[in-house]
Amino acid sequence: TEDRVGLLSDITRIFRENSLCIKRAEISTENGKAKDTFYVTDVTGSPVDPKIIDSIRRQIGDTVLQVKHNSSLSPKPPQGTKIGFLLGSFFKARSFQNFKLIRSYS
């Protein structure tokens, strides 16, 4: 694509309007041509829905958009249970500790 003022802004606006998150970007120009690569996911970190890709293709242009799958951006297994458990244990320990301090003064 021909590089121009506002091109990067337009591309990121289109991603934002389609609820995509840019995980990584490689931005460069060579001889007046923009060579930008964006690694994007949906807001949950999952691969982008093909319908959204088609919508972006219509907005940006078929010849400009090339889609490749990158497994390193695939969602990781959920670890919320461990974190929640650790935080829950921390707060439980803190509240018992505080209770013990209050009890010791009575």
Backbone torsions as a table, in degrees:
resi	resn	phi	psi	omega
1	THR	NA	142.1	175.4
2	GLU	-63.3	129.9	177.1
3	ASP	-72.4	141.7	178.6
4	ARG	-155.0	161.8	176.7
5	VAL	-63.6	129.8	177.3
6	GLY	91.5	-4.1	-177.9
7	LEU	-61.3	-49.2	-179.6
8	LEU	-61.3	-40.6	177.5
9	SER	-61.8	-43.0	179.3
10	ASP	-63.4	-43.0	-178.7
11	ILE	-64.6	-47.6	-178.7
12	THR	-67.3	-31.5	175.8
13	ARG	-63.3	-43.6	179.1
14	ILE	-62.6	-42.3	176.9
15	PHE	-61.4	-46.0	-178.5
16	ARG	-62.3	-43.8	-179.8
17	GLU	-64.2	-22.3	178.7
18	ASN	-101.4	16.5	176.8
19	SER	57.4	42.5	177.8
20	LEU	-105.3	148.2	177.5
21	CYS	-109.6	128.7	176.4
22	ILE	-83.6	116.6	179.7
23	LYS	-88.9	-32.3	179.4
24	ARG	-159.3	150.2	178.2
25	ALA	-142.7	142.4	174.2
26	GLU	-121.0	109.8	-173.5
27	ILE	-112.4	127.5	176.5
28	SER	-155.3	162.7	173.2
29	THR	-132.3	148.6	178.7
30	GLU	-147.9	119.8	179.9
31	ASN	53.5	42.9	177.3
32	GLY	79.2	4.6	179.3
33	LYS	-108.4	135.8	176.1
34	ALA	-84.6	130.6	176.1
35	LYS	-123.4	85.6	-175.3
36	ASP	-110.2	134.2	176.0
37	THR	-121.7	126.8	179.8
38	PHE	-119.3	133.5	174.4
39	TYR	-105.3	113.2	-173.3
40	VAL	-126.3	156.0	172.8
41	THR	-135.3	172.4	171.6
42	ASP	-78.2	-178.8	-174.2
43	VAL	-66.1	-19.4	178.7
44	THR	-90.5	-3.0	-178.2
45	GLY	90.6	5.0	-179.7
46	SER	-87.9	163.2	175.8
47	PRO	-58.4	153.4	-176.3
48	VAL	-73.8	136.4	178.5
49	ASP	-63.0	135.9	179.5
50	PRO	-56.3	-30.4	178.0
51	LYS	-65.2	-37.6	178.5
52	ILE	-69.3	-39.3	177.0
53	ILE	-59.6	-43.9	178.3
54	ASP	-62.1	-40.2	178.6
55	SER	-63.0	-43.8	178.9
56	ILE	-66.1	-39.4	179.1
57	ARG	-59.5	-40.1	178.3
58	ARG	-66.4	-35.1	-178.3
59	GLN	-77.9	-39.4	-175.6
60	ILE	-91.3	-39.9	-178.0
61	GLY	121.1	137.7	-177.6
62	ASP	-59.3	-41.6	-174.4
63	THR	-74.4	-18.1	-176.1
64	VAL	-90.3	-36.6	-173.2
65	LEU	-91.9	122.9	173.4
66	GLN	-121.3	129.0	-176.3
67	VAL	-109.6	129.2	176.4
68	LYS	-131.7	144.8	178.0
69	HIS	-88.8	134.6	178.8
70	ASN	-123.6	107.9	-175.2
71	SER	-66.1	-21.0	-180.0
72	SER	-70.0	-14.8	177.4
73	LEU	-97.5	0.2	178.9
74	SER	-65.2	152.6	-177.1
75	PRO	-62.3	144.1	178.1
76	LYS	-85.4	156.9	177.4
77	PRO	-58.9	142.8	-177.3
78	PRO	-63.3	135.9	178.0
79	GLN	-120.9	12.2	-177.4
80	GLY	-60.4	-32.8	-178.7
81	THR	-62.1	-47.2	-179.8
82	LYS	-63.4	-45.1	-178.4
83	ILE	-64.5	-45.1	178.9
84	GLY	-60.6	-40.8	179.3
85	PHE	-64.9	-44.5	179.6
86	LEU	-63.7	-44.1	179.1
87	LEU	-66.2	-41.2	177.9
88	GLY	-60.3	-42.9	178.7
89	SER	-65.1	-39.3	179.4
90	PHE	-62.1	-48.3	-178.6
91	PHE	-67.6	-36.2	178.1
92	LYS	-63.5	-46.4	179.8
93	ALA	-61.9	-41.3	-179.6
94	ARG	-65.4	-41.3	-177.3
95	SER	-69.6	-38.0	176.2
96	PHE	-65.9	-38.9	179.3
97	GLN	-63.6	-44.3	178.8
98	ASN	-64.0	-40.5	179.0
99	PHE	-61.5	-42.7	179.7
100	LYS	-61.6	-41.3	178.9
101	LEU	-64.5	-41.4	179.8
102	ILE	-66.3	-42.4	-179.9
103	ARG	-62.5	-36.0	-175.8
104	SER	-68.4	-20.3	179.9
105	TYR	-86.4	-12.9	-175.8
106	SER	-91.5	NA	NA
